[in-house]
Amino acid sequence: MAKKMLRLTPLLLFTTMFVATASAQETGKLDKIVLEAKTGSVMTSTGGQYLTADVGKQLVDGENMMLGDGSDATVVYYYLDDDGNLERKCTEKYRGADTYVIDDSCVVAVLLPSGSRAAAGIIIGAGLIGAAIIGNDEVSPEPLSSGPNGSIRHF
């Protein structure tokens, strides 16, 4: 029983971390969406004609953004806490000729914390996954051997 619990512990820890970061996504309200950087042709529309968008333009939820060939755009979503302070920001990069809908679905910043916390999270997550794999000794592959006629036999 203790051995089985040890194997489940990494999975439980990983699940807890995932649920905590997913629930963090629910906190804070979207304050503004800003076109922070662009290269090439970037145009936006709220239902009418597409107009050239300049860096610093404040975008709205549901707005369409069209990029030309070889163009890219960086859009930043700013979220405030209940007191009106910046809680987090999420950066999303758009690349290539296409039309994109700007919406409140940016989750990059939530799932990957910034700075050294991201590196620590990746290392811890990889360690937990490795521990779960190493701890799983119920399924072990059978050894293989070549038979006298060259076929593979299972022992």
C-alpha positions as CSV (number, residue, x, y, z in Angstrom):
1,M,0.0,0.0,0.0
2,A,2.8,2.4,0.9
3,K,4.6,1.6,-2.4
4,K,1.4,2.3,-4.4
5,M,0.9,5.6,-2.5
6,L,4.5,6.6,-3.3
7,R,3.8,6.1,-7.0
8,L,0.6,8.2,-6.8
9,T,2.3,11.1,-5.0
10,P,4.0,12.7,-8.0
11,L,0.8,12.4,-10.0
12,L,-1.2,14.1,-7.2
13,L,1.4,16.9,-6.9
14,F,1.4,17.5,-10.6
15,T,-2.4,17.5,-10.7
16,T,-2.5,20.0,-7.8
17,M,0.0,22.3,-9.5
18,F,-2.1,22.2,-12.7
19,V,-5.4,22.9,-10.9
20,A,-3.7,25.8,-9.0
21,T,-2.5,27.4,-12.2
22,A,-5.7,26.8,-14.1
23,S,-7.7,28.4,-11.3
24,A,-5.4,31.4,-11.3
25,Q,-6.6,32.0,-14.8
26,E,-10.1,32.8,-13.3
27,T,-8.8,35.5,-11.1
28,G,-8.4,39.1,-12.3
29,K,-10.5,40.8,-14.9
30,L,-9.3,41.8,-18.4
31,D,-8.5,45.5,-18.3
32,K,-7.1,46.2,-21.7
33,I,-5.6,44.6,-24.8
34,V,-2.8,46.5,-26.5
35,L,-0.9,46.0,-29.8
36,E,2.7,46.2,-28.3
37,A,4.8,45.5,-31.4
38,K,4.4,44.8,-35.1
39,T,6.4,44.1,-38.2
40,G,4.9,44.6,-41.6
41,S,1.2,45.1,-42.4
42,V,-1.2,44.8,-39.4
43,M,-4.8,45.9,-39.8
44,T,-7.8,45.7,-37.5
45,S,-11.5,45.8,-37.8
46,T,-14.5,45.8,-35.4
47,G,-16.9,44.8,-38.2
48,G,-16.3,47.4,-40.8
49,Q,-13.4,48.3,-43.0
50,Y,-9.9,47.1,-42.0
51,L,-7.6,50.0,-41.0
52,T,-3.9,50.1,-40.3
53,A,-3.1,49.5,-36.6
54,D,-0.3,51.4,-35.0
55,V,1.8,50.1,-32.1
56,G,0.1,51.2,-28.9
57,K,-3.4,50.8,-30.3
58,Q,-5.9,49.5,-27.7
59,L,-7.8,46.6,-29.1
60,V,-11.2,45.3,-28.0
61,D,-12.5,41.8,-27.3
62,G,-13.8,40.3,-30.5
63,E,-11.9,42.6,-32.8
64,N,-10.4,41.1,-36.0
65,M,-6.7,41.5,-36.8
66,M,-5.3,40.8,-40.3
67,L,-1.6,40.3,-40.9
68,G,0.0,40.5,-44.3
69,D,2.7,38.3,-45.8
70,G,5.8,38.2,-43.6
71,S,4.1,40.2,-40.8
72,D,3.8,39.6,-37.1
73,A,2.2,41.3,-34.1
74,T,2.6,41.1,-30.4
75,V,-0.6,41.6,-28.4
76,V,-0.5,42.0,-24.6
77,Y,-3.5,41.3,-22.4
78,Y,-3.5,43.2,-19.0
79,Y,-5.4,41.7,-16.1
80,L,-6.3,43.6,-12.9
81,D,-7.0,42.3,-9.4
82,D,-10.1,43.3,-7.4
83,D,-8.2,46.4,-6.1
84,G,-7.4,47.7,-9.6
85,N,-3.7,46.7,-9.5
86,L,-2.0,44.9,-12.3
87,E,-2.3,41.2,-11.4
88,R,-0.7,39.7,-14.5
89,K,-0.2,40.3,-18.2
90,C,-0.3,37.7,-21.0
91,T,1.6,38.2,-24.2
92,E,0.5,36.5,-27.4
93,K,2.4,36.6,-30.7
94,Y,0.7,36.3,-34.0
95,R,2.7,35.4,-37.1
96,G,2.0,35.1,-40.8
97,A,-0.6,36.2,-43.3
98,D,-4.0,35.4,-41.6
99,T,-6.9,37.0,-39.9
100,Y,-7.1,36.5,-36.1
101,V,-9.9,37.2,-33.6
102,I,-8.7,39.1,-30.5
103,D,-10.4,37.5,-27.5
104,D,-9.8,36.8,-23.8
105,S,-8.3,33.4,-24.4
106,C,-4.7,34.3,-23.7
107,V,-3.3,31.7,-21.2
108,V,0.4,31.7,-22.0
109,A,1.3,33.8,-18.9
110,V,-0.8,31.7,-16.6
111,L,0.7,28.4,-17.6
112,L,4.3,29.6,-17.7
113,P,5.2,31.9,-14.9
114,S,7.9,34.5,-15.7
115,G,11.5,34.5,-14.8
116,S,13.2,31.9,-12.7
117,R,9.9,30.5,-11.6
118,A,9.3,29.1,-15.1
119,A,12.7,27.3,-15.0
120,A,11.9,25.9,-11.6
121,G,8.5,24.8,-12.6
122,I,9.8,23.0,-15.7
123,I,12.5,21.2,-13.7
124,I,10.0,20.2,-10.9
125,G,7.5,19.1,-13.5
126,A,10.0,17.0,-15.3
127,G,11.2,15.5,-12.1
128,L,7.6,14.6,-11.0
129,I,6.9,13.0,-14.4
130,G,10.2,11.1,-14.2
131,A,9.4,9.9,-10.7
132,A,6.0,8.7,-11.8
133,I,7.6,6.7,-14.7
134,I,10.3,5.2,-12.5
135,G,7.9,4.4,-9.8
136,N,5.6,2.5,-12.1
137,D,7.0,-1.1,-11.8
138,E,3.8,-2.9,-12.4
139,V,4.3,-3.0,-16.1
140,S,7.7,-4.3,-17.0
141,P,8.6,-5.3,-20.5
142,E,9.5,-8.9,-21.1
143,P,13.0,-9.6,-22.3
144,L,13.4,-10.4,-26.0
145,S,15.7,-13.0,-27.5
146,S,16.5,-14.2,-31.1
147,G,15.4,-17.8,-31.6
148,P,17.4,-20.3,-33.6
149,N,15.7,-19.4,-36.8
150,G,16.2,-15.6,-36.3
151,S,12.7,-14.9,-35.1
152,I,12.1,-12.9,-31.9
153,R,10.9,-15.0,-28.9
154,H,9.3,-13.7,-25.7
155,F,10.4,-15.4,-22.5
